[in-house]
Amino acid sequence: MTAPLTGLRVLDLSRVLAGPWCTQLLADLGADVIKIERPGKGDDTRQWGPHWLRNEDGTPGTESSYYLATNRNKRSVTVDLASDQGQAIVTDLARHSDVLVENFKVGGLVDKGLDYETLRGINPRLVYASITGFGQDGPRASQPGYDYLAQALSGFMSVTGFADGPPTKAGVAVSDLSTGMYTTVAVLAALLRRAVSGEGQHIDVALLDSQTAMMANQATSFLVGGVAPQRSGDWHPSLAPYQTFQAADDTFIIACGNDAQFRTLCAVIDRPELADDPRFATNPGRIQHRPELVGELTSALRLRPRAHWLAELPNAGVPAGSVNTVAEAFDEPQLVHRGIRIDLPHPTAGTAPGVANPIRFSESPVEYRSAPPLLGQHTDEVLADVLGLDADQLEQLRLDGVTEER
């Protein structure tokens, strides 16, 4: 079976998270992703620990867990982009590529001849995606942008955390990740358009734009109601009951999405009269009378241990679950069944663990071809296969410091 993007070549000039998250997804879907890295250091995230993958002999390796999360199925090529020869190599690779993804500062590739306007002249079919903090234009366009800034400026942090606490960032880099996903969608759409028009195009995706778009119902709530949403902690501003509750021994969550589920909940906890109470019969009423509702439910839920409710409620059709640690998540029976953990052969560690791609195709499954590469692992292979360089040319590039031997 062939993966959906088999035969597509992606030139990856991005680093850290948003860009590599996009290109890893394209690689999982079958694309040949060539990751361009600086000789010596490579992608910044190679040094972002803890933790580092250990070699088979137990000594510390060079791949951080952060780097491993976003770079499987890629080929690493070291090229010095500050040199004329390095720029020429990447230009030639772009000539032979379908997609280019970069996250340099606005205008940062112009003096290297690797900007969109220059490369479209040699490859009009190239789909060229630029990821920045604030976009290609506007008052902040020239400023560096980071996930944390996007979370703050978009309003995301203002609605995250408890009402009596400070604004809080998410536990993962949601702005980077959402930007990577939006970029992936944009690349695929541009490729579909190219199939009709024969031409590529430039894609401009910004962290701040993406995170603001991901505010979704909270942003629209403000636009419709004119009132800025506030932090609501572990409860949902538009649904009830939809929050954590205390059982006799531990906390867990209940997430009722409609009146029927609430009625079932009331029956399971032996409080059927709550479903007919005018204050609680409908979701708008439950939102208005949330404190009273929570008090009534808590008094019933505290009578039994969490394990009882987690057995009874889901079986009755009421969404409920424990608040897992990451360790507990990987032991969650549903995730174990779905094969969420993968282990890929690694040249120095034996195997490298990772998290499976959540997309399931019936006919063209996701491919797990290789672990995240060592720095420069595929330099000679790619330059020989794609550009046709011979052994003497490859050796001369190393001697000139344009590439680096692994």
Secondary structure, DSSP 8 states (H G I E B T S, - for coil): ---TTTT-EEEEE--TTHHHHHHHHHHHTT-EEEEEE-TTT-SGGGG--S-EEE-TTSSEEEEEHHHHTT-TTEEEEE--TTSHHHHHHHHHHHHT-SEEEE---TTTTGGGT-SHHHHHHH-TT-EEEEEESS-SSSTTTTS---HHHHHHHTTTGGGSS-TTS-----SS-HHHHHHHHHHHHHHHHHHHHHHHHS---EEEEEHHHHHHHTTHHHHHHHHHH-S-----TTS-SS-SSEEEEE-SSSEEEEE--SHHHHHHHHHHTT-GGGGGSTTTSSHHHHHHTHHHHHHHHHHHHTTS-HHHHHHHHHHHT--EE----HHHHHH-HHHHHTT-EEEEEETTTEEEEEE------SSS-------S--TTTTHHHHHHHHH---HHHHHHHHHTTSS---
